[in-house]
């Protein structure tokens, strides 16, 4: 019985994610990023509170970092699925080592902490 409930829950999640449309602007921006980054990139999906969900992308060619913000996790997954060459990933040692922020990027991302 518990297995049936888990299966039904997984099917409902799959159905709701399938119904989500990837935001066109985020798909276009991520597609450009992947193209400029050598044709492939890893995407880490990070909820950021009321602002939504951040899709942080690390290009395979040079580790350049880019990002897009969408309204929810399902939309973020839809963007990753819609962009050829973009693969969902988690922060691990290899990805962290490959990420190469542009000069000044850390200051922008740290906000007031970096500017004090």
N, C-alpha and C positions, 0 to 999 in steps of 0.2 A: 504494500500500500504506500509506504514512504517513497519507494522507487517510482511509483506512478505519479506522485505529487511532484517529485523532482523533475521527471520527464516533462510533465505538463508545464511546469515553470520555465524550463529551458526552451520549450517550444514557443511559449508566449513571448519570451525575451527575443528569440530569433525572429518571430513574426513582427514584433514592434520595431526592431532594428531594421528589418527589411523595408518597412514602411517609411523610414526616415529618409528624406532627400538631403543630399549633401549640399550645403550652401555654395552657390555657383561662384561667388567671389573668392571664397576660401579655396575651392578646387582650382580655379584659374591661377591664383597666387602660388599655391603649392606645386602646381604643374610647372610654372615658370621656374620656381626654385629648384625643382628636381632636374629640369632640363639644363639650367645653368650650372648645377653642381655635378655634372658628369653623367646624368641619366638615372641615378639611384640615390636614395636617402633613407635614413631610419627616422621614424616618428615616435616620439614619446608623448603619450596623452596624459595631461596633468590638470585635474580640476583646480581652479583658482578662486573658488568661492563665488560670490554673487556676480562677478565679472564673466563667468562661464567656464570654459574648458580650453586650455592652451594646447595646441599641437606644436611641440617643439621639434624641429627637423634638423638633422645633422647630415650634411651631404657626404656621400662616400668619397668624393674627390676633394680632398683638402679639409674636410671636417667643418666647413662653413656652417654657421648656425642661422636658422630662420624660424619664424613662427607665425601662427595664425590663431585667432581666438574665435571659438564658436560657442553656441548657447548651451550645449550639453554633450555628454559622453557619446551618446548615440550618433549625434551629428559629427563628432570628431572621428569616430570609426567609419562613418559614411565617407568622409573626405579621404581618409587613408585608403579605403577600398576603391575610391573613384580615380585615384591618381596612379598611373602606371609608373612603376619604379619606386614607389613609396611603400615602406614596410613598417608595420607596427613593431615597436621594440620597448625594452625597459632599460633604465639606466643601469649599466654594469661597468666593470673596469674598462673593457674594450671601447665602449661607446664614449664614456667619459674622457678617456685618453685621446680619442679621435676628434672630439669637439674642439674647434678652434675659433673662439670669439674674435670678432673684428676689434681693432684698437678702439677703446672707448666704450665698447659694448657693456663691459662689467659695470661701468659708472652709470650708464643708462638703466640697467636692470636693477641695480642696488638702490636707486632712488635717493632719498634724503640721506641714507647712511653714507653713501660714497661722496656726497656733496657737503659733508660737515667738516 
